Amino acid sequence: MNEIFNFHKELNIKKIILLVVIILIIIITISSIVIFKFTYSNKIEQDTNSLPYTIFTDKNNSIKLTLSKDYGLTSFSSDNYLLELRSDNNLDIFVSHETLIENRSLSDIAKADLDAYLKEYKTYSNLSELREFKKDDKSIYTYSLDYLDSQIKTAFYLQVIWFETENGYYIIDIEFPLDDLDNYKNIINETIDNFKIL
């Protein structure tokens, strides 16, 4: 009888030791996962913060615009634009989308947009010609003008860029104070080069 009791006692001790080992393995595994996730997410955040550029996407992730952090742009939520980017230095970039219009060329659409701007801004100058160039074998139309914002009594530079895709037109408006033209001389090309439709 004593032997049976001792046998059961040994079995119970083995079960308890096995259970303790399993619990320790589970605790070590969970701890390792938590530590790894915490360390990895901090590393990603540090890597992202150390990048010299910011990637802006719309809420549906249908477009992406990558620009230097030097511009100090911040994304704002907007019902009127896919992207609304603003800086403390009055650099503003707006990206919008329009549906395709059948039987009208992109140059006609961009020209009509230019005419609408000219009606809106009565005091404009340095109006450029409507220019066409290619990106990824697609035509892009752009024009620029200077205008006076009468409310804040500041002259602004405005560049408008039209892209045509199967999904419709993407329009990028870039504007900033005319006095900052030297500071932002590269932003037009950077915006065109780094604008992606996803």
Buried (B, 14 or more C-beta within 10 A) or exposed (E): EEEEEEEEEEEEEEEEEEEEEEEEEEEEEEEEEEEEEEEEEEEEEEEEEEEEEBEBBBEEEBBBBBBBEEBEBEBEEBEEBBBBBBBEBBBBBBBBBEEEEEEEEBBEBBBEBBEEBEEEBEEBEEBEEBEEEEEEEEBBBBBBBBBBBEEEEEBBBBBBBBBBEEEEBBBBBBBBBBEBEEBBEEBBEBBBEBBEBE
